[in-house]
């Protein structure tokens, strides 16, 4: 999975960073992997390699946290995804 931040520069919305918490859980195989990614500008983030124990179980959970320049956080999620490229807007939801 590779997060992809799209939209205007973070400074246009008084943001310092967009944080993404990724979580994959396979109950049957007692397998859980989590990763945190900080995105400071639009573009591709670091990849999150997963070793799937069950190839048919491709869903993961993610939470997006928008952090303003004053330190205020706005959290969205947890949400469910299954795309290889996780597209996230650099504009926080209203």
Wavefront OBJ file of the C-alpha trace (Angstrom):
o trace
v 0.000 0.000 0.000
v 1.302 3.438 -0.879
v -0.359 6.620 0.467
v -0.766 9.366 -2.123
v -1.545 12.888 -0.870
v -3.267 14.963 -3.567
v -4.348 18.606 -3.654
v -2.890 22.015 -2.855
v 0.125 22.581 -0.578
v -0.632 21.974 3.098
v 0.121 25.612 3.914
v -2.910 26.666 1.821
v -5.095 25.160 4.575
v -2.848 26.072 7.529
v -1.724 22.459 7.877
v 1.672 21.332 9.147
v 1.343 17.624 8.366
v -1.127 14.911 7.434
v -0.619 11.707 9.416
v -1.933 8.338 8.288
v -2.262 5.310 10.569
v -2.532 2.049 8.613
v -3.673 -1.256 10.122
v -4.074 -4.683 8.547
v -5.622 -7.530 10.521
v -6.070 -11.181 9.559
v -7.999 -12.814 12.393
v -7.747 -16.375 11.036
v -3.955 -16.220 10.968
v -3.595 -14.054 14.095
v -1.636 -11.532 12.057
v -1.722 -7.753 12.564
v 0.558 -5.101 11.058
v 0.403 -1.353 11.735
v 2.343 1.609 10.398
v 2.263 5.379 10.828
v 3.176 7.711 7.966
v 3.612 11.503 8.094
v 3.029 13.383 4.839
v 4.418 16.918 4.708
v 3.545 17.724 1.105
v 1.386 16.403 -1.737
v 2.869 13.397 -3.488
v 3.602 9.749 -2.815
v 4.369 8.604 0.679
v 6.541 5.638 1.643
v 5.257 2.205 0.713
v 3.773 -0.092 3.327
v 4.741 -3.654 2.394
v 2.349 -6.357 3.576
v 2.848 -10.084 3.650
v -0.683 -11.336 3.121
v -1.321 -14.668 4.832
v -4.649 -14.876 2.979
v -4.471 -13.405 -0.541
v -8.246 -12.897 -0.614
v -8.161 -10.654 2.487
v -7.014 -7.327 1.054
v -8.905 -4.833 3.229
v -7.027 -2.599 5.635
v -8.101 0.107 8.044
v -6.729 3.638 8.021
v -7.136 6.838 9.999
v -6.122 10.251 8.651
v -5.153 13.014 11.070
v -4.824 16.582 9.797
v -2.501 18.625 12.042
v -2.673 22.418 11.780
v 0.288 24.754 12.201
v -1.088 25.586 15.669
v -1.112 21.901 16.663
v -4.868 21.295 16.458
v -5.671 17.792 15.183
v -8.688 16.697 13.146
v -9.097 12.944 12.835
v -11.020 11.162 10.066
v -11.745 7.459 10.407
v -11.075 4.699 10.886
v -11.970 3.989 7.271
v -11.652 0.832 5.169
v -9.504 0.616 2.047
v -8.216 -2.048 -0.286
v -6.512 -0.053 -3.052
v -2.761 -0.298 -3.603
v -2.597 3.499 -3.867
v -4.439 5.073 -0.935
v -5.494 8.519 -2.187
v -5.835 11.166 0.536
v -6.834 14.790 0.030
v -4.561 17.531 1.359
v -7.751 19.485 2.108
v -9.400 18.435 5.375
v -13.125 17.648 5.139
v -15.489 20.421 6.247
l 1 2 3 4 5 6 7 8 9 10 11 12 13 14 15 16 17 18 19 20 21 22 23 24 25 26 27 28 29 30 31 32 33 34 35 36 37 38 39 40 41 42 43 44 45 46 47 48 49 50 51 52 53 54 55 56 57 58 59 60 61 62 63 64 65 66 67 68 69 70 71 72 73 74 75 76 77 78 79 80 81 82 83 84 85 86 87 88 89 90 91 92 93 94
